[in-house]
Amino acid sequence: MGNIAMTNPFSRRASSLSGPGIDYVPVTPDDGADLPAVAASIYVEGGGAVSFVSIKGETRTVTVPDFGWVICGALRVLATGTTASGIHAVVVS
């Protein structure tokens, strides 16, 4: 295939909540530590409950199916109350 330079369509684009995330960050639920970067949303591979602290500072628990989404900004994913697996934070910065 040779040396084909791939262009990055995101290189000149400012991060935005209205666009795609820039990374999926694996999450280990933890009652005492915030996520390394605020999550714009949370993706779950194995369904179950996801307990999290919203960017408003409220503790919430929602049940999601396999390959489901929590469409809410999150500061922390809590171990207590979380039964879902394969959790990823979608980050925009």
mmCIF file of the C-alpha atoms, coordinates in Angstrom:
data_MODEL
# 
_entry.id   MODEL 
# 
loop_
_atom_site.group_PDB 
_atom_site.id 
_atom_site.type_symbol 
_atom_site.label_atom_id 
_atom_site.label_alt_id 
_atom_site.label_comp_id 
_atom_site.label_asym_id 
_atom_site.label_entity_id 
_atom_site.label_seq_id 
_atom_site.pdbx_PDB_ins_code 
_atom_site.Cartn_x 
_atom_site.Cartn_y 
_atom_site.Cartn_z 
_atom_site.occupancy 
_atom_site.B_iso_or_equiv 
_atom_site.pdbx_formal_charge 
_atom_site.auth_seq_id 
_atom_site.auth_comp_id 
_atom_site.auth_asym_id 
_atom_site.auth_atom_id 
_atom_site.pdbx_PDB_model_num 
ATOM 1  C CA . MET A 1 1  ? 0.000   0.000  0.000  1.00 0.00 ? 1  MET A CA 1 
ATOM 2  C CA . GLY A 1 2  ? 3.000   2.312  0.362  1.00 0.00 ? 2  GLY A CA 1 
ATOM 3  C CA . ASN A 1 3  ? 3.366   5.479  2.392  1.00 0.00 ? 3  ASN A CA 1 
ATOM 4  C CA . ILE A 1 4  ? 0.022   7.200  2.200  1.00 0.00 ? 4  ILE A CA 1 
ATOM 5  C CA . ALA A 1 5  ? -0.276  10.196 4.482  1.00 0.00 ? 5  ALA A CA 1 
ATOM 6  C CA . MET A 1 6  ? -3.585  10.237 6.331  1.00 0.00 ? 6  MET A CA 1 
ATOM 7  C CA . THR A 1 7  ? -5.112  13.627 6.934  1.00 0.00 ? 7  THR A CA 1 
ATOM 8  C CA . ASN A 1 8  ? -6.773  14.342 10.240 1.00 0.00 ? 8  ASN A CA 1 
ATOM 9  C CA . PRO A 1 9  ? -10.137 16.038 9.700  1.00 0.00 ? 9  PRO A CA 1 
ATOM 10 C CA . PHE A 1 10 ? -10.171 17.098 13.365 1.00 0.00 ? 10 PHE A CA 1 
ATOM 11 C CA . SER A 1 11 ? -6.792  18.851 13.381 1.00 0.00 ? 11 SER A CA 1 
ATOM 12 C CA . ARG A 1 12 ? -8.260  22.334 12.826 1.00 0.00 ? 12 ARG A CA 1 
ATOM 13 C CA . ARG A 1 13 ? -11.503 21.788 14.694 1.00 0.00 ? 13 ARG A CA 1 
ATOM 14 C CA . ALA A 1 14 ? -12.114 23.150 18.179 1.00 0.00 ? 14 ALA A CA 1 
ATOM 15 C CA . SER A 1 15 ? -13.506 20.664 20.708 1.00 0.00 ? 15 SER A CA 1 
ATOM 16 C CA . SER A 1 16 ? -17.245 20.957 21.048 1.00 0.00 ? 16 SER A CA 1 
ATOM 17 C CA . LEU A 1 17 ? -20.115 19.222 22.798 1.00 0.00 ? 17 LEU A CA 1 
ATOM 18 C CA . SER A 1 18 ? -22.017 19.340 19.510 1.00 0.00 ? 18 SER A CA 1 
ATOM 19 C CA . GLY A 1 19 ? -19.436 17.204 17.720 1.00 0.00 ? 19 GLY A CA 1 
ATOM 20 C CA . PRO A 1 20 ? -17.883 13.797 18.237 1.00 0.00 ? 20 PRO A CA 1 
ATOM 21 C CA . GLY A 1 21 ? -15.784 12.981 21.251 1.00 0.00 ? 21 GLY A CA 1 
ATOM 22 C CA . ILE A 1 22 ? -12.040 12.827 20.799 1.00 0.00 ? 22 ILE A CA 1 
ATOM 23 C CA . ASP A 1 23 ? -11.557 9.617  22.793 1.00 0.00 ? 23 ASP A CA 1 
ATOM 24 C CA . TYR A 1 24 ? -13.223 6.766  24.683 1.00 0.00 ? 24 TYR A CA 1 
ATOM 25 C CA . VAL A 1 25 ? -11.507 6.449  28.047 1.00 0.00 ? 25 VAL A CA 1 
ATOM 26 C CA . PRO A 1 26 ? -11.913 3.146  29.924 1.00 0.00 ? 26 PRO A CA 1 
ATOM 27 C CA . VAL A 1 27 ? -13.489 3.721  33.331 1.00 0.00 ? 27 VAL A CA 1 
ATOM 28 C CA . THR A 1 28 ? -12.939 1.825  36.571 1.00 0.00 ? 28 THR A CA 1 
ATOM 29 C CA . PRO A 1 29 ? -15.778 2.849  38.885 1.00 0.00 ? 29 PRO A CA 1 
ATOM 30 C CA . ASP A 1 30 ? -14.446 4.513  42.028 1.00 0.00 ? 30 ASP A CA 1 
ATOM 31 C CA . ASP A 1 31 ? -16.338 6.123  44.903 1.00 0.00 ? 31 ASP A CA 1 
ATOM 32 C CA . GLY A 1 32 ? -13.428 8.404  45.796 1.00 0.00 ? 32 GLY A CA 1 
ATOM 33 C CA . ALA A 1 33 ? -11.926 9.654  42.536 1.00 0.00 ? 33 ALA A CA 1 
ATOM 34 C CA . ASP A 1 34 ? -13.212 11.831 39.715 1.00 0.00 ? 34 ASP A CA 1 
ATOM 35 C CA . LEU A 1 35 ? -12.655 10.831 36.104 1.00 0.00 ? 35 LEU A CA 1 
ATOM 36 C CA . PRO A 1 36 ? -9.389  12.140 34.597 1.00 0.00 ? 36 PRO A CA 1 
ATOM 37 C CA . ALA A 1 37 ? -11.486 14.292 32.239 1.00 0.00 ? 37 ALA A CA 1 
ATOM 38 C CA . VAL A 1 38 ? -15.162 15.209 32.460 1.00 0.00 ? 38 VAL A CA 1 
ATOM 39 C CA . ALA A 1 39 ? -17.227 12.779 30.398 1.00 0.00 ? 39 ALA A CA 1 
ATOM 40 C CA . ALA A 1 40 ? -19.643 14.240 27.862 1.00 0.00 ? 40 ALA A CA 1 
ATOM 41 C CA . SER A 1 41 ? -21.415 10.861 27.955 1.00 0.00 ? 41 SER A CA 1 
ATOM 42 C CA . ILE A 1 42 ? -20.802 7.301  29.123 1.00 0.00 ? 42 ILE A CA 1 
ATOM 43 C CA . TYR A 1 43 ? -20.839 4.175  26.954 1.00 0.00 ? 43 TYR A CA 1 
ATOM 44 C CA . VAL A 1 44 ? -21.530 0.759  28.489 1.00 0.00 ? 44 VAL A CA 1 
ATOM 45 C CA . GLU A 1 45 ? -20.716 -2.591 26.866 1.00 0.00 ? 45 GLU A CA 1 
ATOM 46 C CA . GLY A 1 46 ? -22.401 -4.825 29.460 1.00 0.00 ? 46 GLY A CA 1 
ATOM 47 C CA . GLY A 1 47 ? -25.752 -3.523 30.623 1.00 0.00 ? 47 GLY A CA 1 
ATOM 48 C CA . GLY A 1 48 ? -26.709 -2.827 34.209 1.00 0.00 ? 48 GLY A CA 1 
ATOM 49 C CA . ALA A 1 49 ? -26.864 0.065  36.621 1.00 0.00 ? 49 ALA A CA 1 
ATOM 50 C CA . VAL A 1 50 ? -24.499 3.024  36.303 1.00 0.00 ? 50 VAL A CA 1 
ATOM 51 C CA . SER A 1 51 ? -24.153 5.261  39.355 1.00 0.00 ? 51 SER A CA 1 
ATOM 52 C CA . PHE A 1 52 ? -22.446 8.545  38.631 1.00 0.00 ? 52 PHE A CA 1 
ATOM 53 C CA . VAL A 1 53 ? -22.000 12.124 39.781 1.00 0.00 ? 53 VAL A CA 1 
ATOM 54 C CA . SER A 1 54 ? -23.340 14.548 37.184 1.00 0.00 ? 54 SER A CA 1 
ATOM 55 C CA . ILE A 1 55 ? -21.566 17.755 36.291 1.00 0.00 ? 55 ILE A CA 1 
ATOM 56 C CA . LYS A 1 56 ? -24.215 19.462 38.408 1.00 0.00 ? 56 LYS A CA 1 
ATOM 57 C CA . GLY A 1 57 ? -22.888 17.496 41.395 1.00 0.00 ? 57 GLY A CA 1 
ATOM 58 C CA . GLU A 1 58 ? -25.917 15.230 41.773 1.00 0.00 ? 58 GLU A CA 1 
ATOM 59 C CA . THR A 1 59 ? -25.603 11.472 42.324 1.00 0.00 ? 59 THR A CA 1 
ATOM 60 C CA . ARG A 1 60 ? -27.703 9.562  39.798 1.00 0.00 ? 60 ARG A CA 1 
ATOM 61 C CA . THR A 1 61 ? -28.263 5.890  39.024 1.00 0.00 ? 61 THR A CA 1 
ATOM 62 C CA . VAL A 1 62 ? -29.635 4.763  35.675 1.00 0.00 ? 62 VAL A CA 1 
ATOM 63 C CA . THR A 1 63 ? -30.071 1.327  34.159 1.00 0.00 ? 63 THR A CA 1 
ATOM 64 C CA . VAL A 1 64 ? -28.764 0.863  30.632 1.00 0.00 ? 64 VAL A CA 1 
ATOM 65 C CA . PRO A 1 65 ? -28.908 -2.088 28.234 1.00 0.00 ? 65 PRO A CA 1 
ATOM 66 C CA . ASP A 1 66 ? -25.942 -3.825 26.645 1.00 0.00 ? 66 ASP A CA 1 
ATOM 67 C CA . PHE A 1 67 ? -24.137 -1.358 24.368 1.00 0.00 ? 67 PHE A CA 1 
ATOM 68 C CA . GLY A 1 68 ? -26.105 1.473  25.977 1.00 0.00 ? 68 GLY A CA 1 
ATOM 69 C CA . TRP A 1 69 ? -25.431 5.126  26.652 1.00 0.00 ? 69 TRP A CA 1 
ATOM 70 C CA . VAL A 1 70 ? -25.776 7.561  29.534 1.00 0.00 ? 70 VAL A CA 1 
ATOM 71 C CA . ILE A 1 71 ? -26.252 10.889 27.787 1.00 0.00 ? 71 ILE A CA 1 
ATOM 72 C CA . CYS A 1 72 ? -25.271 13.190 30.641 1.00 0.00 ? 72 CYS A CA 1 
ATOM 73 C CA . GLY A 1 73 ? -22.051 14.898 31.606 1.00 0.00 ? 73 GLY A CA 1 
ATOM 74 C CA . ALA A 1 74 ? -20.321 13.044 34.433 1.00 0.00 ? 74 ALA A CA 1 
ATOM 75 C CA . LEU A 1 75 ? -17.553 13.857 36.886 1.00 0.00 ? 75 LEU A CA 1 
ATOM 76 C CA . ARG A 1 76 ? -17.289 10.423 38.499 1.00 0.00 ? 76 ARG A CA 1 
ATOM 77 C CA . VAL A 1 77 ? -18.571 6.883  37.997 1.00 0.00 ? 77 VAL A CA 1 
ATOM 78 C CA . LEU A 1 78 ? -19.260 5.351  41.390 1.00 0.00 ? 78 LEU A CA 1 
ATOM 79 C CA . ALA A 1 79 ? -18.376 1.774  42.354 1.00 0.00 ? 79 ALA A CA 1 
ATOM 80 C CA . THR A 1 80 ? -21.267 1.643  44.804 1.00 0.00 ? 80 THR A CA 1 
ATOM 81 C CA . GLY A 1 81 ? -24.415 0.901  42.843 1.00 0.00 ? 81 GLY A CA 1 
ATOM 82 C CA . THR A 1 82 ? -22.711 0.292  39.486 1.00 0.00 ? 82 THR A CA 1 
ATOM 83 C CA . THR A 1 83 ? -23.283 -3.176 38.031 1.00 0.00 ? 83 THR A CA 1 
ATOM 84 C CA . ALA A 1 84 ? -22.661 -2.397 34.338 1.00 0.00 ? 84 ALA A CA 1 
ATOM 85 C CA . SER A 1 85 ? -19.357 -3.448 32.772 1.00 0.00 ? 85 SER A CA 1 
ATOM 86 C CA . GLY A 1 86 ? -17.112 -2.276 29.981 1.00 0.00 ? 86 GLY A CA 1 
ATOM 87 C CA . ILE A 1 87 ? -17.665 1.362  30.879 1.00 0.00 ? 87 ILE A CA 1 
ATOM 88 C CA . HIS A 1 88 ? -16.065 4.126  28.810 1.00 0.00 ? 88 HIS A CA 1 
ATOM 89 C CA . ALA A 1 89 ? -16.156 7.910  29.203 1.00 0.00 ? 89 ALA A CA 1 
ATOM 90 C CA . VAL A 1 90 ? -16.548 9.893  25.996 1.00 0.00 ? 90 VAL A CA 1 
ATOM 91 C CA . VAL A 1 91 ? -14.335 12.962 26.331 1.00 0.00 ? 91 VAL A CA 1 
ATOM 92 C CA . VAL A 1 92 ? -14.222 16.094 24.193 1.00 0.00 ? 92 VAL A CA 1 
ATOM 93 C CA . SER A 1 93 ? -11.036 17.678 25.507 1.00 0.00 ? 93 SER A CA 1 
# 
